[in-house]
Amino acid sequence: MSCFVVSGVSCVDLPSVYCCITMQTIQEVAKVLGLSTRAVYRRLDAFNGKLDAYITRGINNEILFNSSALALLRRLEDIRTAEGTPIRQAVARISEEVDGNEARPVREGDGKLVNVLEREIERLQAENIRLWGLIDTITPRLALPRRLSWLPWRR
């Protein structure tokens, strides 16, 4: 487990922090949702372009999902399994929910995660400034390379 200490927060699991930031392929999304890749394509088609803001194309034109797209697909599967509704009806219901909610509801741990990440950014910026200062102090002491003549045999 990768842990670090940031101003009073003793340990943060880095993979759980960065999973929200990374993009996932169709195969990874299928594995997370417990579906086949074809089933993920069917659900993507059912959203009829509404997930385009959350999806990008990667290397070799592969489809990459961000965490918001994955959350919507999870919600779709939750509705389907809990109520047994068809994919298109579940997508319509999710669309109504999303249209009704202008802003994403804040989950309980979101504020803490944001605070931890902001502190880590500040720490890294301070470290960056310190390292550039070291570079500035060391650079003048470095020996300059000898000037090479155009004609090495002529000196």
N, C-alpha and C positions, 0 to 999 in steps of 0.2 A: 504494500500500500504506500503510495507516494504522499507524504505529508509535509507541510511547512507551517511555520508559526507566523501569524500576522496580527499584531496589536491586540492581544487578548484572545484571539480565536486560536485554540491550541492546534487543531489538526483539521485539514481539509483534504478530502479524497480527490486528487486531481482528475482522474478519469470521469468522476461524476460531475465535476465542474465543467470540463471541456466537452462533454457529450452534448451540451446545449449549444455549443459553438460550431461544432463540426457538421459537415454535410455528409449524408449517407446515400449510398447507391440503392438501386432497386433490390438487389440481393440482400443487402443489410436490413432494409426495411421489411422485406418479406420474412427474414429470420426473426426480427424483433416481434412482428405481429403474428408469427406462426402461420404464415400463408405461403402459397407458391408465388413465384414472380409473376406468373400469368394472372393470378388473383389480384395482385397489387396493380397491374396494368388495367384490369377491369375496373377497379375502384378509382383509379386515376382518370379513366375515361368517363366514369359516372359523374365526377365533379365538373366535367365539361368546361375546363379552363379556369375554374375558380381557384385552383391551386397554383396557377402560373406565377403568382407573386412569391411563392414559397419554394419554387423549383428553378434550378438552373441546369445548364448543360456543362459537363466537364470534359475531360480528355476523351477523345474518340466519341464525342457526342453522347456520352452516357448521361442519364437523368440523375441529378443529385437533389435530395430532399433536405431542407433545413429542419430544425426542431419543431417549427410551427406546423409544417406539412405533416410531420410524423404525429403530432398531437391531434390533428384533424382526422388522420387515418385511424388513430387509436379510438377516437370518439366514435367514428363510424362503426368500427368493430364492436365497441361496447353496446351501441344501440342495436346492432344486428343480433348479437348474441343474447342480450337481455330480453329484447322484445320480439325477435324473430322477424323483423321487417325486412323487406327486400332492399337491395343496395340503393336504388334510385330514391326510394322513399326516405331512407336514412340520410342520404345526401341532401334532400330537400329540407329535412328537419334541421340538419346542421347549418344549412344556408340561412334558415330563418333565425337560428340562434346567433350566428355570426353577425347577421345584419342587425339584429336587435341589440347586440353588444358592440358599441363603438370602440370601447377600450377593453383590453383583455383583463379579466378579473385577476387580481393579485393573489398569488398563492402564499401560504404561510411562510415558507422559507425564502421567498424571492428577495426580500429586503436584506436579509443577512448575507445572501450570496453576493448581491450587488455591492454591499459594504466591504466584504472580503476582497472582491475583485478590484474595487477602487483603491483599497489600501495596497494591494499587491502592485497595481500600476504605479502608484506613487513611489513605492519602494524601488521598483525597477527604473523609474525615471531618475531618482536620486543616484542609483548605482551607475546609470548611464552618464550622468553629469560628472561623477567622481572619476570614472574611467577616461572620459574625454580630457579631464584635467590632468590625469597622469600622462596621457599621450602628449598633451601640449608641453608638459615639463620635460619629458624624455626626448622629444623630437629634436630640439636644438643641440643636444649632446651627441646625437648620432653622427658618425663620420660621413661626410659627403663622398659619393663615389668619385674616383679619379676620372678626369676628363680623357676620353680616348681620342687619339689623333686620327684624322682621316687616313693618314698614311702611317701605319704602325711601324714600318721599317725606318721611317724618317723622324729622327728626334733631334 
